Amino acid sequence: MDFHELKKIIEINSWTKNKEGVDENGEIFAYWLEELGYTLTRYPREEVGDHLHLTSPRKEGKKLLLLGHLDTVFPPGTFEQFKEDDAWIYGPGVCDMKGGNYVALQALRNVHKTFGAIHNIDFLLVSDEETGSDDSKHLSAKLAKEYDYCMVFEAAGVHDEVVIGRKGVGTFFIDIEGIAAHAGNHYDKGADANLEAALKLQRLVALTDLEKQTTVNVGKIEGGIGANTISPKAKLTFELRYTTTDERDRVLEAIDEIVNTSYVDGTESKLSGGIQRDVMQPTPEQVAFVKKIETLCSVTLPTEKRGGVSDANIIASQGVPTLDGWGPYGDGDHTIHERASKKSFEERIALVTQIFEHFLQGEI
């Protein structure tokens, strides 16, 4: 398999904040897809790259959404080179997820060659996944309602697993106002925001339930002026991860109670932030999707759940049967050692081609 096209896009720096590079990457993918009869709808953005929705002609029947992202995590000058050996390709985004987008492209090219045209299979390429999809998640959720299935092209698991579940994630901030006072002369006149933060921290962390895979992590604490002053301000930055909507609701309710309770008289607290991407939970419809692929393609499809999130969370939360991990297997993602398996590329392209063939024939 020749990877010269993949080399071309990997050598474009597409750090999320490098709008020019992200857009260049998107233009190339859009051109390749337009060659297959796709129509581009561009969603222009000023601060991040444009989001691209590429649609094929419509016919009666089910609609399939392919989902990928155009951005990577590496600022200019940190990791930009492409190289390969007999077994691996190395470079930024080779598995996360320029490589995954390329798997989808090659499979679409294969079915276009076989059938002469593609219908009812669309491709959404967003530009800000690596920073939480704060902009694109609204578009993704809106467009999701148009589709019956979704395949997301993040990297495959180590044994070529596809992903059937991902934790939901939320990031929150509690800003605490206390009352400053001289720690020696007027200790009793102050309201210690730092102490309030410490007491809230303990109650937040206590919401963790490892048996249910729910975690609350207070990752950053800020506050105070100096040793001789009762702290007038403090701030907690924390993250929630969960595997079920019941756990989400339990913890969110408890967070509100903790924020609205002043454990130190005279302090006041304000909560901001929220759920970034909701949980991706296995569903009967998703199970049926897996079984159909296994039957039609004569394969056993290994599956797994992951603690990390992706845009699959967004589509799945809209009730669309979603499978993630259709890209090649790789490792070292988010590091300068990122690589992807050549063998996995070939195997993934072959399997995804089969799935598209069955879909175009109305069998999925």
C-alpha positions as CSV (number, residue, x, y, z in Angstrom):
1,M,0.0,0.0,0.0
2,D,1.3,3.4,-1.0
3,F,1.1,6.1,1.7
4,H,2.2,9.1,-0.3
5,E,-1.2,10.9,0.1
6,L,-1.2,10.3,3.8
7,K,2.3,11.7,4.0
8,K,1.1,14.8,2.3
9,I,-1.5,15.6,5.0
10,I,0.6,14.4,8.0
11,E,3.2,16.9,7.0
12,I,0.7,19.8,7.3
13,N,0.7,21.1,10.8
14,S,-2.9,21.0,11.9
15,W,-2.7,21.9,15.6
16,T,-6.2,22.9,16.7
17,K,-5.1,26.5,17.1
18,N,-3.4,26.6,13.7
19,K,-6.5,27.5,11.7
20,E,-4.6,27.8,8.5
21,G,-3.1,24.3,8.7
22,V,-6.4,22.7,9.8
23,D,-8.2,24.4,6.9
24,E,-5.5,23.2,4.5
25,N,-5.9,19.6,5.7
26,G,-9.7,20.0,5.3
27,E,-9.4,21.4,1.8
28,I,-7.4,18.4,0.7
29,F,-9.9,15.9,2.1
30,A,-12.8,17.8,0.6
31,Y,-11.2,17.7,-2.8
32,W,-10.6,14.0,-2.5
33,L,-14.3,13.4,-1.5
34,E,-15.7,15.8,-4.2
35,E,-13.9,13.6,-6.8
36,L,-16.3,10.8,-5.5
37,G,-19.4,12.9,-6.1
38,Y,-19.6,14.5,-2.6
39,T,-21.0,18.0,-2.1
40,L,-19.4,20.2,0.5
41,T,-21.2,22.3,3.1
42,R,-18.7,24.5,4.9
43,Y,-19.3,25.9,8.4
44,P,-16.8,28.8,8.6
45,R,-15.2,29.6,11.9
46,E,-12.9,32.5,12.9
47,E,-11.0,31.0,15.8
48,V,-10.7,27.3,14.8
49,G,-10.7,25.5,11.5
50,D,-13.9,25.3,9.4
51,H,-16.1,22.3,10.0
52,L,-16.9,20.4,6.8
53,H,-20.0,18.3,6.0
54,L,-19.6,16.3,2.8
55,T,-22.8,14.7,1.6
56,S,-23.6,12.1,-1.1
57,P,-26.7,11.9,-3.2
58,R,-29.8,10.9,-1.4
59,K,-31.9,7.8,-2.0
60,E,-34.6,6.0,0.0
61,G,-33.1,4.0,2.8
62,K,-30.9,4.3,5.8
63,K,-28.4,7.1,6.2
64,L,-24.8,6.5,7.5
65,L,-22.6,9.2,9.0
66,L,-18.8,8.9,9.0
67,L,-17.2,11.1,11.6
68,G,-13.6,12.4,11.9
69,H,-11.6,15.4,13.1
70,L,-9.1,17.5,11.2
71,D,-7.0,18.8,14.1
72,T,-4.0,17.3,16.0
73,V,-2.4,18.2,19.3
74,F,1.1,19.3,18.2
75,P,2.0,23.0,17.9
76,P,4.2,24.1,15.0
77,G,7.7,22.9,15.3
78,T,7.1,20.2,17.8
79,F,6.3,17.1,15.7
80,E,5.8,17.4,12.0
81,Q,7.8,14.8,10.2
82,F,6.5,11.6,8.4
83,K,8.6,8.4,8.3
84,E,7.9,4.7,7.8
85,D,9.6,1.3,8.1
86,D,8.4,-2.1,7.1
87,A,5.7,-2.3,9.8
88,W,4.8,1.2,10.9
89,I,4.1,4.7,9.8
90,Y,5.2,7.5,12.2
91,G,3.9,11.1,12.3
92,P,1.4,13.5,13.9
93,G,-2.1,12.3,13.4
94,V,-1.2,9.0,11.8
95,C,-3.6,7.2,14.1
96,D,-5.3,10.2,15.8
97,M,-6.8,10.8,13.4
98,K,-5.7,11.7,9.9
99,G,-5.0,8.0,9.5
100,G,-8.5,7.1,10.4
101,N,-10.0,9.6,8.0
102,Y,-7.8,8.1,5.3
103,V,-9.2,4.6,6.0
104,A,-12.7,6.0,5.4
105,L,-11.6,7.8,2.3
106,Q,-9.9,4.7,0.8
107,A,-12.9,2.5,1.5
108,L,-15.2,5.1,-0.1
109,R,-12.9,5.1,-3.2
110,N,-13.1,1.3,-3.3
111,V,-16.9,1.2,-3.3
112,H,-17.1,4.1,-5.8
113,K,-14.9,2.1,-8.1
114,T,-17.2,-0.9,-7.7
115,F,-20.6,0.7,-7.9
116,G,-19.8,3.9,-9.8
117,A,-21.5,6.1,-7.3
118,I,-22.1,6.5,-3.6
119,H,-25.4,7.4,-1.9
120,N,-26.6,7.9,1.7
121,I,-23.1,7.9,3.2
122,D,-21.9,11.3,4.5
123,F,-18.7,12.5,6.1
124,L,-18.5,15.1,8.9
125,L,-15.0,16.5,9.5
126,V,-14.8,18.8,12.6
127,S,-11.8,21.0,13.5
128,D,-11.7,21.2,17.3
129,E,-12.0,17.7,18.7
130,E,-8.6,17.7,20.5
131,T,-9.7,20.7,22.6
132,G,-13.1,19.3,23.6
133,S,-15.3,20.1,20.6
134,D,-16.6,23.1,22.4
135,D,-17.6,24.7,19.1
136,S,-18.4,21.6,16.9
137,K,-20.4,19.6,19.4
138,H,-23.5,21.7,18.7
139,L,-23.2,21.1,15.0
140,S,-22.5,17.4,15.4
141,A,-25.5,17.0,17.8
142,K,-27.8,18.8,15.3
143,L,-26.7,16.8,12.2
144,A,-26.8,13.5,14.1
145,K,-30.5,13.5,14.0
146,E,-30.4,13.0,10.2
147,Y,-28.7,9.6,10.4
148,D,-29.5,6.0,11.3
149,Y,-26.0,4.9,12.0
150,C,-22.6,6.4,12.7
151,M,-19.0,5.1,12.3
152,V,-16.2,7.1,14.0
153,F,-12.7,6.7,12.7
154,E,-10.6,7.1,15.9
155,A,-7.8,4.5,16.2
156,A,-8.7,0.8,16.6
157,G,-7.9,-1.2,19.8
158,V,-4.7,-3.3,20.1
159,H,-6.7,-6.3,18.9
160,D,-8.6,-4.3,16.3
161,E,-11.5,-3.7,18.7
162,V,-14.2,-1.2,17.9
163,V,-15.4,1.0,20.7
164,I,-18.9,0.5,22.0
165,G,-18.7,2.7,25.1
166,R,-16.9,5.8,26.3
167,K,-17.2,7.7,29.6
168,G,-18.9,11.0,29.7
169,V,-16.8,13.9,30.8
170,G,-17.4,17.3,32.4
171,T,-15.1,20.1,33.5
172,F,-16.2,22.4,36.3
173,F,-15.0,25.4,38.2
174,I,-16.0,26.6,41.7
175,D,-15.1,30.2,42.5
176,I,-15.2,30.9,46.2
177,E,-15.4,34.4,47.8
178,G,-14.3,34.8,51.3
179,I,-13.5,37.8,53.6
180,A,-9.9,38.9,53.9
181,A,-8.5,39.7,57.4
182,H,-5.2,40.0,59.1
183,A,-4.3,36.5,60.3
184,G,-2.7,37.9,63.6
185,N,-4.9,40.8,64.6
186,H,-8.3,40.0,63.2
187,Y,-8.4,36.2,62.5
188,D,-12.0,35.9,63.7
189,K,-13.2,38.7,61.3
190,G,-12.2,36.7,58.2
191,A,-13.9,34.0,56.2
192,D,-11.3,31.6,54.8
193,A,-11.9,30.8,51.2
194,N,-9.0,28.4,51.2
195,L,-10.6,26.4,54.0
196,E,-13.9,26.4,52.2
197,A,-12.1,25.1,49.1
198,A,-10.5,22.3,51.1
199,L,-13.8,21.2,52.7
200,K,-15.5,21.2,49.3
201,L,-12.6,19.3,47.7
202,Q,-13.0,16.4,50.2
203,R,-16.8,16.2,49.5
204,L,-16.2,16.3,45.7
205,V,-13.7,13.6,45.8
206,A,-15.9,11.5,48.0
207,L,-18.4,11.3,45.1
208,T,-16.0,9.0,43.3
209,D,-17.3,5.4,43.0
210,L,-14.7,3.2,41.4
211,E,-17.0,0.2,41.3
212,K,-19.2,2.2,38.9
213,Q,-16.2,3.7,37.2
214,T,-17.3,7.2,38.3
215,T,-14.4,9.6,39.1
216,V,-14.3,13.2,40.4
217,N,-10.8,14.7,40.3
218,V,-9.9,18.1,41.6
219,G,-6.9,18.8,39.4
220,K,-6.2,22.4,40.4
221,I,-6.5,24.6,43.4
222,E,-5.9,28.3,43.5
223,G,-6.3,30.7,46.4
224,G,-5.0,33.1,49.0
225,I,-2.7,36.0,49.2
226,G,-0.1,35.1,51.8
227,A,0.6,33.4,55.1
228,N,-0.6,36.4,57.2
229,T,-3.9,37.0,55.4
230,I,-7.2,35.0,55.7
231,S,-7.8,34.0,52.1
232,P,-10.5,36.1,50.4
233,K,-10.6,34.0,47.2
234,A,-10.1,30.4,46.1
235,K,-10.9,28.3,43.0
236,L,-11.3,24.6,42.4
237,T,-11.0,23.1,38.9
238,F,-12.3,19.6,38.7
239,E,-13.3,16.9,36.2
240,L,-16.2,14.3,36.3
241,R,-16.1,11.1,34.3
242,Y,-18.9,8.5,34.3
243,T,-20.2,5.5,32.5
244,T,-24.0,5.9,32.9
245,T,-26.5,8.7,32.9
246,D,-27.7,7.6,36.4
247,E,-24.2,8.3,37.7
248,R,-24.1,11.6,35.9
249,D,-27.3,12.7,37.4
250,R,-26.3,11.6,40.9
251,V,-23.0,13.5,40.8
252,L,-24.4,16.6,39.2
253,E,-27.1,16.9,41.9
254,A,-24.4,16.4,44.6
255,I,-22.2,19.0,43.1
256,D,-25.0,21.6,43.2
257,E,-25.5,20.8,46.9
258,I,-21.8,21.1,47.7
259,V,-21.6,24.5,45.8
260,N,-24.7,25.9,47.5
261,T,-23.5,24.9,51.0
262,S,-21.2,27.2,52.9
263,Y,-19.1,25.1,55.2
264,V,-17.3,28.2,56.4
265,D,-19.6,31.0,57.5
266,G,-19.3,34.1,55.3
267,T,-18.1,32.4,52.1
268,E,-20.1,32.2,48.9
269,S,-19.5,30.0,45.9
270,K,-20.3,30.0,42.2
271,L,-20.2,27.0,39.8
272,S,-19.4,27.2,36.1
273,G,-18.4,24.8,33.4
274,G,-20.4,21.7,32.6
275,I,-20.7,18.4,30.7
276,Q,-18.3,18.5,27.7
277,R,-19.3,15.2,26.1
278,D,-22.1,13.0,27.4
279,V,-21.6,9.3,28.0
280,M,-21.6,6.8,25.1
281,Q,-23.5,3.8,26.5
282,P,-24.0,0.5,24.7
283,T,-27.6,0.1,23.5
284,P,-29.6,-2.7,21.9
285,E,-29.5,-0.9,18.6
286,Q,-25.8,-0.7,18.7
287,V,-25.6,-4.4,19.5
288,A,-27.8,-5.1,16.5
289,F,-25.4,-3.0,14.3
290,V,-22.4,-5.0,15.5
291,K,-24.2,-8.3,14.8
292,K,-25.3,-7.2,11.4
293,I,-21.7,-6.3,10.4
294,E,-20.5,-9.7,11.8
295,T,-23.0,-11.6,9.9
296,L,-22.7,-9.8,6.6
297,C,-18.9,-9.6,6.6
298,S,-18.3,-13.1,8.1
299,V,-16.2,-11.7,10.9
300,T,-16.1,-11.6,14.7
301,L,-15.9,-8.0,15.7
302,P,-14.0,-7.5,19.0
303,T,-15.4,-4.6,21.1
304,E,-14.2,-2.6,24.0
305,K,-15.1,0.4,26.2
306,R,-12.7,3.3,26.8
307,G,-12.4,5.8,29.6
308,G,-11.4,8.6,27.1
309,V,-13.9,10.5,25.1
310,S,-14.3,11.3,21.5
311,D,-17.0,12.9,19.3
312,A,-18.6,9.4,19.2
313,N,-20.0,10.5,22.6
314,I,-21.9,13.4,21.0
315,I,-23.5,11.3,18.3
316,A,-24.4,8.4,20.6
317,S,-26.0,10.8,23.1
318,Q,-28.5,11.8,20.3
319,G,-29.7,8.2,20.1
320,V,-27.8,7.2,17.0
321,P,-26.3,3.6,17.0
322,T,-22.6,4.5,17.0
323,L,-19.4,2.5,16.7
324,D,-16.0,4.1,17.2
325,G,-12.4,2.9,16.6
326,W,-12.6,2.2,12.8
327,G,-9.2,3.8,12.2
328,P,-6.0,1.8,12.1
329,Y,-4.4,0.4,15.3
330,G,-1.6,2.7,16.6
331,D,0.0,3.8,19.8
332,G,2.0,6.8,21.1
333,D,-0.9,9.2,20.2
334,H,-0.5,12.7,21.7
335,T,3.3,12.1,21.9
336,I,6.1,12.4,19.4
337,H,6.2,8.6,19.2
338,E,2.8,8.4,17.5
339,R,2.7,5.6,15.0
340,A,0.2,3.3,13.2
341,S,0.4,-0.2,11.9
342,K,0.6,-0.7,8.1
343,K,-1.1,-4.1,8.4
344,S,-3.9,-2.6,10.4
345,F,-4.4,0.1,7.7
346,E,-4.9,-2.6,5.1
347,E,-7.2,-4.7,7.2
348,R,-9.3,-1.8,8.3
349,I,-9.7,-0.5,4.8
350,A,-10.8,-4.0,3.6
351,L,-13.4,-4.4,6.4
352,V,-14.8,-0.9,6.1
353,T,-15.1,-1.4,2.3
354,Q,-17.2,-4.5,2.9
355,I,-19.4,-2.7,5.3
356,F,-20.0,0.1,2.8
357,E,-20.7,-2.4,0.1
358,H,-23.4,-4.0,2.2
359,F,-24.8,-0.6,3.2
360,L,-25.0,0.6,-0.4
361,Q,-26.9,-2.6,-1.3
362,G,-29.5,-1.9,1.4
363,E,-28.4,-4.8,3.7
364,I,-27.6,-2.6,6.7
